[in-house]
Amino acid sequence: MASRTATRLVHPDRRELRFTTVLAALGDPVRLAIVARLADAGPDGELACTTFALPVSKSTQSGHFKVLREAGLIHQRNEGTRRLNRLRRDDVDARFPGLLDIAVPQGREVITNW
Amino acid sequence: MASRTATRLVHPDRRELRFTTVLAALGDPVRLAIVARLADAGPDGELACTTFALPVSKSTQSGHFKVLREAGLIHQRNEGTRRLNRLRRDDVDARFPGLLDIAVPQGREVITNW
């Protein structure tokens, strides 16, 4: 089996989300762009890591997804050889109402200006 | 003269404020607490660095103020041997409406839990 499928992906509970950790996670153009893309994929939208076409190396990209997951912003799961990502919009909106409404348009701007 | 008074304090213009830089600056409990204290000092409220009683060393504290200033969140000026800080609420509200309304209460919680 590939090692990836054996990796346990840890996700904080909604109540464990910390505001400063979430802000720090969103405080990077690549991560903000990822969040905007996932937001635009809709509430149940899942996107594979490979579909993002980010202007960074593959390992840097993986690091960014990890930061987002550990902050509680995204849910990740493995499906075969793919890693699928979903925005935890309900959880983030419940804990920090309005934050994603501000952040997502800013993330779209990042993408537009790439 | 003290070297401090000779230091030129650089402040970005309102239009130069970047969303991700502002989020990264707010994404730390000490800096978020500083912002909340300054917000509660009112629109023209200025507080000297020494009045914050933060749970970090003096040099770490200076670093945090610098990050906030360079992100455009606070204005700093020297008055004698004191360095006075003011929240750039108008500028941040103009560029990122609603962000401080979310962040300031979170910063107050940080202070409460210290």
gemmi code that builds the backbone of each chain (N, CA, C; Angstrom):
import gemmi

chains = {
    "A": [
        ("MET", (0.847, -1.198, 0.000), (0.000, 0.000, 0.000), (0.879, 1.244, 0.000)),
        ("ALA", (0.400, 2.267, -0.647), (1.133, 3.534, -0.612), (1.112, 4.086, 0.808)),
        ("SER", (2.196, 4.744, 1.170), (2.272, 5.257, 2.540), (1.185, 6.313, 2.782)),
        ("ARG", (0.831, 7.028, 1.721), (-0.162, 8.082, 1.903), (-1.469, 7.526, 2.490)),
        ("THR", (-1.917, 6.366, 2.012), (-3.198, 5.842, 2.469), (-3.128, 5.416, 3.936)),
        ("ALA", (-1.915, 5.240, 4.441), (-1.772, 4.842, 5.836), (-1.696, 6.048, 6.768)),
        ("THR", (-1.473, 7.233, 6.181), (-1.347, 8.436, 7.006), (-2.688, 8.765, 7.650)),
        ("ARG", (-2.669, 8.979, 8.951), (-3.891, 9.387, 9.622), (-3.982, 10.908, 9.539)),
        ("LEU", (-5.083, 11.363, 8.993), (-5.263, 12.803, 8.830), (-6.025, 13.341, 10.029)),
        ("VAL", (-5.360, 14.152, 10.829), (-5.953, 14.668, 12.065), (-6.697, 15.969, 11.781)),
        ("HIS", (-7.910, 16.047, 12.312), (-8.726, 17.260, 12.161), (-9.185, 17.736, 13.529)),
        ("PRO", (-8.968, 18.998, 13.854), (-9.477, 19.499, 15.131), (-11.004, 19.556, 15.117)),
        ("ASP", (-11.600, 19.319, 16.281), (-13.043, 19.507, 16.419), (-13.385, 20.984, 16.271)),
        ("ARG", (-14.640, 21.230, 15.935), (-15.091, 22.621, 15.794), (-14.739, 23.452, 17.026)),
        ("ARG", (-14.950, 22.899, 18.200), (-14.725, 23.687, 19.429), (-13.245, 23.935, 19.700)),
        ("GLU", (-12.400, 23.177, 19.013), (-10.950, 23.352, 19.202), (-10.364, 24.436, 18.286)),
        ("LEU", (-11.142, 24.937, 17.339), (-10.620, 25.955, 16.416), (-10.204, 27.201, 17.188)),
        ("ARG", (-9.002, 27.691, 16.900), (-8.510, 28.909, 17.561), (-8.447, 30.032, 16.544)),
        ("PHE", (-8.933, 31.199, 16.957), (-9.013, 32.331, 16.039), (-7.647, 32.696, 15.462)),
        ("THR", (-6.643, 32.809, 16.326), (-5.335, 33.238, 15.828), (-4.717, 32.197, 14.890)),
        ("THR", (-4.949, 30.916, 15.173), (-4.425, 29.864, 14.295), (-5.104, 29.923, 12.924)),
        ("VAL", (-6.405, 30.170, 12.936), (-7.153, 30.297, 11.675), (-6.662, 31.519, 10.886)),
        ("LEU", (-6.468, 32.640, 11.577), (-5.981, 33.848, 10.879), (-4.588, 33.620, 10.300)),
        ("ALA", (-3.726, 32.990, 11.095), (-2.372, 32.734, 10.598), (-2.417, 31.828, 9.366)),
        ("ALA", (-3.337, 30.865, 9.384), (-3.475, 29.971, 8.231), (-3.957, 30.731, 6.997)),
        ("LEU", (-4.871, 31.666, 7.208), (-5.405, 32.455, 6.090), (-4.442, 33.571, 5.659)),
        ("GLY", (-3.442, 33.838, 6.473), (-2.539, 34.955, 6.227), (-1.402, 34.639, 5.285)),
        ("ASP", (-1.701, 33.913, 4.247), (-0.733, 33.566, 3.212), (-1.481, 33.513, 1.879)),
        ("PRO", (-0.949, 34.137, 0.832), (-1.699, 34.210, -0.428), (-2.068, 32.846, -1.014)),
        ("VAL", (-1.154, 31.877, -0.933), (-1.456, 30.555, -1.512), (-2.580, 29.881, -0.730)),
        ("ARG", (-2.488, 29.931, 0.589), (-3.532, 29.283, 1.402), (-4.874, 29.994, 1.253)),
        ("LEU", (-4.836, 31.313, 1.165), (-6.073, 32.072, 0.985), (-6.715, 31.723, -0.361)),
        ("ALA", (-5.884, 31.542, -1.371), (-6.397, 31.165, -2.695), (-7.021, 29.766, -2.654)),
        ("ILE", (-6.392, 28.840, -1.937), (-6.946, 27.488, -1.803), (-8.330, 27.555, -1.164)),
        ("VAL", (-8.453, 28.341, -0.101), (-9.729, 28.477, 0.606), (-10.795, 29.058, -0.324)),
        ("ALA", (-10.420, 30.058, -1.120), (-11.382, 30.663, -2.049), (-11.839, 29.648, -3.101)),
        ("ARG", (-10.898, 28.879, -3.623), (-11.251, 27.853, -4.618), (-12.216, 26.840, -4.019)),
        ("LEU", (-11.943, 26.409, -2.793), (-12.811, 25.422, -2.139), (-14.178, 26.026, -1.816)),
        ("ALA", (-14.189, 27.293, -1.413), (-15.466, 27.959, -1.133), (-16.324, 27.979, -2.394)),
        ("ASP", (-15.691, 28.224, -3.530), (-16.426, 28.311, -4.785), (-16.823, 26.931, -5.323)),
        ("ALA", (-16.284, 25.878, -4.693), (-16.688, 24.510, -5.070), (-17.976, 24.100, -4.359)),
        ("GLY", (-18.489, 24.981, -3.506), (-19.764, 24.720, -2.845), (-19.617, 23.972, -1.538)),
        ("PRO", (-20.743, 23.828, -0.805), (-20.696, 23.292, 0.559), (-20.133, 21.874, 0.655)),
        ("ASP", (-20.431, 21.033, -0.317), (-19.909, 19.669, -0.260), (-18.815, 19.439, -1.296)),
        ("GLY", (-18.386, 20.505, -1.930), (-17.394, 20.388, -2.994), (-16.056, 19.882, -2.482)),
        ("GLU", (-15.529, 18.870, -3.140), (-14.208, 18.347, -2.803), (-13.317, 18.499, -4.019)),
        ("LEU", (-12.113, 18.982, -3.790), (-11.160, 19.124, -4.882), (-9.875, 18.394, -4.519)),
        ("ALA", (-9.349, 17.645, -5.483), (-8.069, 16.969, -5.263), (-6.941, 17.991, -5.241)),
        ("CYS", (-5.929, 17.706, -4.430), (-4.777, 18.612, -4.320), (-4.191, 18.933, -5.690)),
        ("THR", (-4.204, 17.939, -6.565), (-3.558, 18.090, -7.873), (-4.296, 19.043, -8.813)),
        ("THR", (-5.524, 19.430, -8.466), (-6.311, 20.267, -9.377), (-6.086, 21.763, -9.177)),
        ("PHE", (-5.260, 22.137, -8.204), (-5.185, 23.547, -7.839), (-4.245, 24.379, -8.713)),
        ("ALA", (-3.267, 23.738, -9.329), (-2.325, 24.458, -10.201), (-1.747, 25.693, -9.519)),
        ("LEU", (-1.208, 25.499, -8.335), (-0.672, 26.622, -7.564), (0.753, 26.937, -8.004)),
        ("PRO", (1.150, 28.211, -7.870), (2.487, 28.609, -8.316), (3.570, 28.292, -7.282)),
        ("VAL", (3.516, 27.084, -6.723), (4.520, 26.640, -5.749), (4.822, 25.171, -6.018)),
        ("SER", (5.932, 24.683, -5.439), (6.303, 23.281, -5.627), (5.282, 22.369, -4.955)),
        ("LYS", (5.309, 21.095, -5.352), (4.354, 20.122, -4.813), (4.504, 19.974, -3.294)),
        ("SER", (5.745, 19.973, -2.804), (5.934, 19.786, -1.364), (5.487, 21.025, -0.586)),
        ("THR", (5.748, 22.207, -1.160), (5.269, 23.441, -0.524), (3.743, 23.439, -0.472)),
        ("GLN", (3.140, 22.995, -1.574), (1.683, 22.913, -1.648), (1.135, 21.989, -0.559)),
        ("SER", (1.751, 20.825, -0.402), (1.303, 19.882, 0.629), (1.381, 20.519, 2.006)),
        ("GLY", (2.435, 21.267, 2.240), (2.584, 21.956, 3.519), (1.452, 22.944, 3.762)),
        ("HIS", (1.068, 23.665, 2.709), (-0.017, 24.634, 2.851), (-1.338, 23.934, 3.187)),
        ("PHE", (-1.619, 22.807, 2.519), (-2.848, 22.061, 2.829), (-2.837, 21.563, 4.274)),
        ("LYS", (-1.668, 21.148, 4.728), (-1.545, 20.653, 6.113), (-1.850, 21.776, 7.123)),
        ("VAL", (-1.302, 22.960, 6.859), (-1.557, 24.097, 7.758), (-3.063, 24.382, 7.817)),
        ("LEU", (-3.711, 24.357, 6.653), (-5.152, 24.626, 6.603), (-5.947, 23.555, 7.350)),
        ("ARG", (-5.538, 22.294, 7.188), (-6.234, 21.201, 7.883), (-6.046, 21.295, 9.388)),
        ("GLU", (-4.820, 21.530, 9.815), (-4.550, 21.577, 11.259), (-5.198, 22.793, 11.930)),
        ("ALA", (-5.427, 23.843, 11.149), (-6.129, 25.013, 11.688), (-7.636, 24.776, 11.747)),
        ("GLY", (-8.107, 23.732, 11.071), (-9.538, 23.421, 11.056), (-10.281, 24.048, 9.904)),
        ("LEU", (-9.561, 24.610, 8.946), (-10.221, 25.266, 7.814), (-10.681, 24.283, 6.746)),
        ("ILE", (-9.937, 23.202, 6.576), (-10.325, 22.233, 5.534), (-10.349, 20.813, 6.104)),
        ("HIS", (-11.169, 19.989, 5.458), (-11.169, 18.559, 5.747), (-10.473, 17.849, 4.593)),
        ("GLN", (-9.592, 16.930, 4.927), (-8.895, 16.155, 3.895), (-9.193, 14.679, 4.078)),
        ("ARG", (-9.338, 13.978, 2.968), (-9.451, 12.515, 3.021), (-8.779, 11.931, 1.788)),
        ("ASN", (-8.289, 10.727, 1.979), (-7.635, 10.045, 0.869), (-8.636, 9.149, 0.157)),
        ("GLU", (-8.568, 9.180, -1.161), (-9.405, 8.292, -1.966), (-8.496, 7.714, -3.041)),
        ("GLY", (-8.116, 6.454, -2.833), (-7.121, 5.875, -3.732), (-5.829, 6.652, -3.613)),
        ("THR", (-5.318, 7.104, -4.729), (-4.067, 7.874, -4.688), (-4.310, 9.377, -4.595)),
        ("ARG", (-5.570, 9.767, -4.551), (-5.876, 11.198, -4.489), (-6.152, 11.642, -3.060)),
        ("ARG", (-5.813, 12.891, -2.778), (-6.208, 13.486, -1.505), (-7.230, 14.573, -1.810)),
        ("LEU", (-8.418, 14.388, -1.236), (-9.513, 15.313, -1.516), (-9.679, 16.319, -0.385)),
        ("ASN", (-9.987, 17.548, -0.764), (-10.082, 18.658, 0.191), (-11.468, 19.300, 0.138)),
        ("ARG", (-11.963, 19.617, 1.313), (-13.276, 20.277, 1.422), (-13.164, 21.393, 2.463)),
        ("LEU", (-13.736, 22.541, 2.175), (-13.730, 23.649, 3.133), (-14.697, 23.333, 4.275)),
        ("ARG", (-14.257, 23.535, 5.503), (-15.134, 23.310, 6.667), (-15.919, 24.593, 6.954)),
        ("ARG", (-16.667, 25.000, 5.978), (-17.355, 26.301, 6.056), (-18.296, 26.375, 7.261)),
        ("ASP", (-19.086, 25.311, 7.487), (-20.028, 25.321, 8.612), (-19.294, 25.541, 9.937)),
        ("ASP", (-18.195, 24.828, 10.104), (-17.460, 24.923, 11.371), (-16.856, 26.310, 11.564)),
        ("VAL", (-16.248, 26.823, 10.515), (-15.597, 28.139, 10.617), (-16.651, 29.236, 10.799)),
        ("ASP", (-17.756, 29.130, 10.041), (-18.824, 30.130, 10.181), (-19.441, 30.088, 11.577)),
        ("ALA", (-19.542, 28.883, 12.143), (-20.135, 28.760, 13.482), (-19.239, 29.399, 14.535)),
        ("ARG", (-17.952, 29.216, 14.405), (-17.030, 29.745, 15.414), (-16.683, 31.217, 15.194)),
        ("PHE", (-16.501, 31.600, 13.941), (-16.044, 32.967, 13.631), (-16.921, 33.555, 12.523)),
        ("PRO", (-18.173, 33.905, 12.880), (-19.126, 34.359, 11.859), (-18.596, 35.565, 11.098)),
        ("GLY", (-18.717, 35.499, 9.790), (-18.334, 36.628, 8.942), (-16.907, 36.575, 8.433)),
        ("LEU", (-16.071, 35.781, 9.071), (-14.655, 35.779, 8.680), (-14.463, 35.304, 7.237)),
        ("LEU", (-15.105, 34.203, 6.887), (-14.928, 33.696, 5.521), (-15.604, 34.606, 4.492)),
        ("ASP", (-16.646, 35.304, 4.911), (-17.286, 36.254, 3.987), (-16.315, 37.365, 3.590)),
        ("ILE", (-15.405, 37.685, 4.504), (-14.380, 38.692, 4.205), (-13.207, 38.062, 3.456)),
        ("ALA", (-12.824, 36.861, 3.878), (-11.591, 36.255, 3.366), (-11.739, 35.709, 1.941)),
        ("VAL", (-12.877, 35.104, 1.646), (-13.016, 34.417, 0.351), (-12.884, 35.385, -0.833)),
        ("PRO", (-13.558, 36.559, -0.811), (-13.364, 37.494, -1.932), (-11.900, 37.934, -2.074)),
        ("GLN", (-11.207, 38.055, -0.943), (-9.787, 38.419, -1.002), (-8.974, 37.294, -1.657)),
        ("GLY", (-9.357, 36.061, -1.371), (-8.678, 34.922, -1.991), (-8.929, 34.863, -3.489)),
        ("ARG", (-10.143, 35.241, -3.888), (-10.451, 35.291, -5.328), (-9.574, 36.336, -6.016)),
        ("GLU", (-9.346, 37.440, -5.333), (-8.475, 38.486, -5.911), (-7.056, 37.983, -6.097)),
        ("VAL", (-6.581, 37.201, -5.119), (-5.239, 36.625, -5.249), (-5.161, 35.799, -6.524)),
        ("ILE", (-6.176, 34.960, -6.735), (-6.187, 34.090, -7.918), (-6.218, 34.932, -9.198)),
        ("THR", (-7.061, 35.957, -9.203), (-7.190, 36.820, -10.381), (-5.849, 37.470, -10.742)),
        ("ASN", (-5.098, 37.832, -9.713), (-3.844, 38.553, -9.960), (-2.648, 37.643, -10.217)),
        ("TRP", (-2.866, 36.315, -10.201), (-1.742, 35.406, -10.471), (-1.384, 35.421, -11.949)),
    ],
    "B": [
        ("MET", (21.305, 62.378, 21.929), (19.912, 61.927, 21.800), (19.869, 60.402, 21.849)),
        ("ALA", (18.784, 59.908, 22.349), (18.604, 58.457, 22.361), (18.451, 57.965, 20.926)),
        ("SER", (18.964, 56.775, 20.669), (18.904, 56.250, 19.306), (17.449, 56.061, 18.871)),
        ("ARG", (16.576, 55.756, 19.833), (15.183, 55.519, 19.491), (14.577, 56.700, 18.756)),
        ("THR", (14.875, 57.922, 19.226), (14.247, 59.093, 18.622), (14.739, 59.322, 17.195)),
        ("ALA", (15.884, 58.727, 16.862), (16.413, 58.888, 15.513), (15.843, 57.840, 14.545)),
        ("THR", (15.215, 56.805, 15.090), (14.675, 55.745, 14.242), (13.502, 56.275, 13.423)),
        ("ARG", (13.552, 56.047, 12.126), (12.428, 56.444, 11.293), (11.395, 55.323, 11.303)),
        ("LEU", (10.190, 55.660, 11.699), (9.131, 54.655, 11.793), (8.349, 54.652, 10.484)),
        ("VAL", (8.458, 53.572, 9.749), (7.826, 53.490, 8.432), (6.403, 52.947, 8.568)),
        ("HIS", (5.476, 53.599, 7.891), (4.073, 53.169, 7.898), (3.585, 53.029, 6.460)),
        ("PRO", (3.005, 51.902, 6.117), (2.454, 51.775, 4.760), (1.230, 52.674, 4.602)),
        ("ASP", (1.044, 53.180, 3.393), (-0.183, 53.928, 3.089), (-1.385, 52.982, 3.137)),
        ("ARG", (-2.554, 53.578, 3.311), (-3.782, 52.775, 3.343), (-3.883, 51.844, 2.135)),
        ("ARG", (-3.575, 52.363, 0.967), (-3.743, 51.565, -0.256), (-2.720, 50.442, -0.361)),
        ("GLU", (-1.664, 50.539, 0.439), (-0.629, 49.496, 0.414), (-0.943, 48.325, 1.352)),
        ("LEU", (-1.961, 48.448, 2.175), (-2.293, 47.373, 3.110), (-2.652, 46.102, 2.348)),
        ("ARG", (-2.046, 44.980, 2.756), (-2.350, 43.698, 2.099), (-3.123, 42.816, 3.070)),
        ("PHE", (-4.163, 42.191, 2.569), (-5.040, 41.388, 3.420), (-4.277, 40.277, 4.139)),
        ("THR", (-3.460, 39.539, 3.385), (-2.770, 38.407, 4.014), (-1.749, 38.878, 5.056)),
        ("THR", (-1.105, 40.011, 4.799), (-0.148, 40.549, 5.774), (-0.870, 40.986, 7.048)),
        ("VAL", (-2.038, 41.587, 6.877), (-2.841, 42.002, 8.039), (-3.299, 40.771, 8.831)),
        ("LEU", (-3.770, 39.743, 8.133), (-4.214, 38.520, 8.826), (-3.057, 37.865, 9.568)),
        ("ALA", (-1.908, 37.786, 8.913), (-0.749, 37.169, 9.565), (-0.360, 37.960, 10.809)),
        ("ALA", (-0.483, 39.285, 10.734), (-0.158, 40.114, 11.902), (-1.151, 39.868, 13.036)),
        ("LEU", (-2.416, 39.693, 12.686), (-3.445, 39.448, 13.707), (-3.432, 38.000, 14.198)),
        ("GLY", (-2.733, 37.138, 13.488), (-2.758, 35.709, 13.794), (-1.790, 35.294, 14.885)),
        ("ASP", (-1.711, 36.087, 15.906), (-0.848, 35.795, 17.059), (-1.544, 36.362, 18.298)),
        ("PRO", (-1.644, 35.587, 19.368), (-2.418, 36.043, 20.529), (-1.921, 37.363, 21.124)),
        ("VAL", (-0.613, 37.559, 21.196), (-0.096, 38.798, 21.786), (-0.458, 39.991, 20.905)),
        ("ARG", (-0.252, 39.847, 19.596), (-0.563, 40.970, 18.700), (-2.070, 41.248, 18.665)),
        ("LEU", (-2.871, 40.187, 18.696), (-4.326, 40.371, 18.699), (-4.764, 41.090, 19.973)),
        ("ALA", (-4.124, 40.770, 21.081), (-4.439, 41.434, 22.352), (-4.047, 42.914, 22.297)),
        ("ILE", (-2.911, 43.220, 21.705), (-2.484, 44.620, 21.558), (-3.531, 45.399, 20.763)),
        ("VAL", (-3.981, 44.808, 19.661), (-4.979, 45.462, 18.808), (-6.271, 45.702, 19.585)),
        ("ALA", (-6.690, 44.730, 20.368), (-7.920, 44.892, 21.158), (-7.772, 46.004, 22.196)),
        ("ARG", (-6.625, 46.055, 22.861), (-6.380, 47.117, 23.844), (-6.431, 48.490, 23.173)),
        ("LEU", (-5.806, 48.597, 21.997), (-5.797, 49.878, 21.290), (-7.194, 50.239, 20.786)),
        ("ALA", (-7.937, 49.250, 20.348), (-9.313, 49.506, 19.896), (-10.134, 50.070, 21.050)),
        ("ASP", (-9.924, 49.528, 22.234), (-10.695, 49.971, 23.387), (-10.205, 51.318, 23.924)),
        ("ALA", (-9.064, 51.788, 23.416), (-8.571, 53.123, 23.793), (-9.246, 54.216, 22.960)),
        ("GLY", (-10.109, 53.806, 22.021), (-10.863, 54.793, 21.236), (-10.145, 55.221, 19.981)),
        ("PRO", (-10.842, 55.993, 19.120), (-10.317, 56.331, 17.789), (-8.992, 57.088, 17.817)),
        ("ASP", (-8.803, 57.979, 18.788), (-7.547, 58.733, 18.848), (-6.668, 58.281, 20.008)),
        ("GLY", (-7.059, 57.195, 20.639), (-6.338, 56.720, 21.818), (-4.932, 56.257, 21.483)),
        ("GLU", (-3.993, 56.749, 22.241), (-2.597, 56.333, 22.072), (-2.128, 55.700, 23.382)),
        ("LEU", (-1.462, 54.575, 23.275), (-0.937, 53.912, 24.464), (0.556, 53.673, 24.282)),
        ("ALA", (1.308, 53.966, 25.320), (2.748, 53.710, 25.282), (2.999, 52.207, 25.347)),
        ("CYS", (4.054, 51.763, 24.663), (4.401, 50.336, 24.646), (4.506, 49.769, 26.057)),
        ("THR", (5.010, 50.597, 26.976), (5.268, 50.117, 28.341), (4.001, 49.866, 29.143)),
        ("THR", (2.845, 50.318, 28.643), (1.612, 50.182, 29.428), (0.888, 48.867, 29.190)),
        ("PHE", (1.416, 48.021, 28.315), (0.632, 46.853, 27.909), (0.748, 45.649, 28.838)),
        ("ALA", (1.841, 45.579, 29.594), (2.019, 44.469, 30.538), (1.773, 43.119, 29.868)),
        ("LEU", (2.456, 42.890, 28.769), (2.264, 41.647, 28.020), (3.135, 40.536, 28.609)),
        ("PRO", (2.666, 39.289, 28.476), (3.408, 38.162, 29.057), (4.558, 37.699, 28.171)),
        ("VAL", (5.322, 38.665, 27.655), (6.492, 38.337, 26.821), (7.615, 39.316, 27.172)),
        ("SER", (8.830, 38.986, 26.748), (9.970, 39.857, 27.034), (9.824, 41.183, 26.290)),
        ("LYS", (10.580, 42.178, 26.738), (10.498, 43.509, 26.127), (10.884, 43.474, 24.645)),
        ("SER", (11.909, 42.682, 24.318), (12.342, 42.652, 22.917), (11.313, 41.933, 22.041)),
        ("THR", (10.717, 40.863, 22.594), (9.652, 40.167, 21.852), (8.483, 41.113, 21.624)),
        ("GLN", (8.162, 41.867, 22.659), (7.068, 42.840, 22.569), (7.355, 43.867, 21.466)),
        ("SER", (8.570, 44.391, 21.433), (8.931, 45.367, 20.394), (8.757, 44.763, 19.009)),
        ("GLY", (9.125, 43.510, 18.869), (8.964, 42.819, 17.595), (7.501, 42.746, 17.185)),
        ("HIS", (6.636, 42.462, 18.152), (5.204, 42.377, 17.847), (4.656, 43.735, 17.391)),
        ("PHE", (5.048, 44.798, 18.072), (4.590, 46.133, 17.654), (5.076, 46.453, 16.238)),
        ("LYS", (6.298, 46.054, 15.934), (6.856, 46.312, 14.606), (6.047, 45.579, 13.521)),
        ("VAL", (5.707, 44.325, 13.783), (4.900, 43.559, 12.818), (3.569, 44.260, 12.583)),
        ("LEU", (2.945, 44.725, 13.650), (1.649, 45.409, 13.524), (1.795, 46.721, 12.743)),
        ("ARG", (2.876, 47.445, 13.004), (3.090, 48.710, 12.279), (3.355, 48.456, 10.800)),
        ("GLU", (4.207, 47.501, 10.511), (4.557, 47.242, 9.108), (3.376, 46.668, 8.317)),
        ("ALA", (2.453, 46.009, 9.026), (1.240, 45.512, 8.357), (0.226, 46.626, 8.133)),
        ("GLY", (0.435, 47.777, 8.792), (-0.485, 48.898, 8.647), (-1.594, 48.921, 9.681)),
        ("LEU", (-1.491, 48.059, 10.700), (-2.544, 48.002, 11.719), (-2.415, 49.097, 12.768)),
        ("ILE", (-1.189, 49.487, 13.067), (-1.014, 50.532, 14.086), (-0.087, 51.637, 13.579)),
        ("HIS", (-0.291, 52.820, 14.161), (0.629, 53.935, 13.932), (1.477, 54.106, 15.193)),
        ("GLN", (2.774, 54.270, 14.995), (3.671, 54.484, 16.126), (4.378, 55.816, 15.965)),
        ("ARG", (4.564, 56.514, 17.089), (5.379, 57.726, 17.077), (6.122, 57.820, 18.404)),
        ("ASN", (7.265, 58.441, 18.334), (8.076, 58.620, 19.535), (7.772, 59.965, 20.158)),
        ("GLU", (7.638, 59.955, 21.473), (7.451, 61.201, 22.217), (8.390, 61.136, 23.405)),
        ("GLY", (9.489, 61.874, 23.295), (10.525, 61.752, 24.329), (11.056, 60.331, 24.327)),
        ("THR", (11.038, 59.698, 25.466), (11.549, 58.328, 25.543), (10.440, 57.295, 25.367)),
        ("ARG", (9.223, 57.780, 25.152), (8.107, 56.842, 25.008), (7.788, 56.608, 23.537)),
        ("ARG", (7.312, 55.407, 23.252), (6.787, 55.137, 21.908), (5.286, 54.926, 22.049)),
        ("LEU", (4.545, 55.781, 21.347), (3.081, 55.747, 21.465), (2.469, 55.011, 20.278)),
        ("ASN", (1.427, 54.248, 20.563), (0.771, 53.400, 19.557), (-0.700, 53.761, 19.434)),
        ("ARG", (-1.147, 53.768, 18.190), (-2.563, 54.059, 17.914), (-3.052, 53.083, 16.849)),
        ("LEU", (-4.241, 52.535, 17.029), (-4.814, 51.631, 16.028), (-5.226, 52.427, 14.794)),
        ("ARG", (-4.870, 51.944, 13.606), (-5.275, 52.621, 12.360), (-6.647, 52.084, 11.935)),
        ("ARG", (-7.602, 52.277, 12.804), (-8.929, 51.685, 12.605), (-9.570, 52.147, 11.294)),
        ("ASP", (-9.498, 53.461, 11.020), (-10.111, 53.993, 9.794), (-9.525, 53.326, 8.554)),
        ("ASP", (-8.209, 53.194, 8.543), (-7.552, 52.619, 7.368), (-7.917, 51.137, 7.195)),
        ("VAL", (-7.885, 50.397, 8.292), (-8.180, 48.967, 8.201), (-9.651, 48.748, 7.855)),
        ("ASP", (-10.528, 49.541, 8.484), (-11.961, 49.418, 8.188), (-12.253, 49.768, 6.728)),
        ("ALA", (-11.524, 50.768, 6.204), (-11.760, 51.176, 4.817), (-11.341, 50.077, 3.842)),
        ("ARG", (-10.241, 49.422, 4.133), (-9.738, 48.406, 3.213), (-10.393, 47.045, 3.404)),
        ("PHE", (-10.645, 46.679, 4.667), (-11.177, 45.342, 4.964), (-12.356, 45.461, 5.937)),
        ("PRO", (-13.487, 45.947, 5.429), (-14.623, 46.228, 6.312), (-15.056, 44.977, 7.088)),
        ("GLY", (-15.246, 45.167, 8.373), (-15.746, 44.076, 9.207), (-14.669, 43.257, 9.881)),
        ("LEU", (-13.461, 43.337, 9.381), (-12.398, 42.479, 9.927), (-12.116, 42.787, 11.404)),
        ("LEU", (-11.977, 44.069, 11.718), (-11.684, 44.409, 13.118), (-12.883, 44.153, 14.024)),
        ("ASP", (-14.092, 44.238, 13.467), (-15.282, 43.924, 14.271), (-15.251, 42.464, 14.731)),
        ("ILE", (-14.639, 41.612, 13.921), (-14.502, 40.200, 14.293), (-13.281, 39.999, 15.193)),
        ("ALA", (-12.196, 40.683, 14.863), (-10.929, 40.415, 15.538), (-10.860, 40.991, 16.961)),
        ("VAL", (-11.401, 42.193, 17.135), (-11.243, 42.864, 18.440), (-11.873, 42.063, 19.589)),
        ("PRO", (-13.106, 41.577, 19.445), (-13.666, 40.759, 20.545), (-12.818, 39.519, 20.834)),
        ("GLN", (-12.222, 38.941, 19.795), (-11.356, 37.775, 19.993), (-10.106, 38.173, 20.783)),
        ("GLY", (-9.609, 39.368, 20.506), (-8.448, 39.870, 21.242), (-8.779, 40.126, 22.710)),
        ("ARG", (-9.996, 40.619, 22.954), (-10.423, 40.816, 24.355), (-10.473, 39.483, 25.092)),
        ("GLU", (-10.904, 38.450, 24.383), (-10.943, 37.114, 25.016), (-9.547, 36.626, 25.379)),
        ("VAL", (-8.588, 36.907, 24.497), (-7.205, 36.534, 24.800), (-6.778, 37.176, 26.117)),
        ("ILE", (-7.066, 38.481, 26.247), (-6.673, 39.225, 27.452), (-7.369, 38.637, 28.686)),
        ("THR", (-8.656, 38.345, 28.546), (-9.429, 37.793, 29.662), (-8.832, 36.478, 30.155)),
        ("ASN", (-8.347, 35.685, 29.207), (-7.848, 34.352, 29.561), (-6.387, 34.327, 29.986)),
        ("TRP", (-5.720, 35.503, 30.021), (-4.324, 35.544, 30.444), (-4.237, 35.352, 31.949)),
    ],
}
model = gemmi.Model(1)
for chain_id, residues in chains.items():
    chain = gemmi.Chain(chain_id)
    for i, (resn, *xyz) in enumerate(residues, 1):
        res = gemmi.Residue()
        res.name, res.seqid = resn, gemmi.SeqId(i, " ")
        for name, pos in zip(("N", "CA", "C"), xyz):
            atom = gemmi.Atom()
            atom.name, atom.element = name, gemmi.Element(name[0])
            atom.pos, atom.b_iso = gemmi.Position(*pos), 0.0
            res.add_atom(atom)
        chain.add_residue(res)
    model.add_chain(chain)
structure = gemmi.Structure()
structure.add_model(model)
structure.setup_entities()
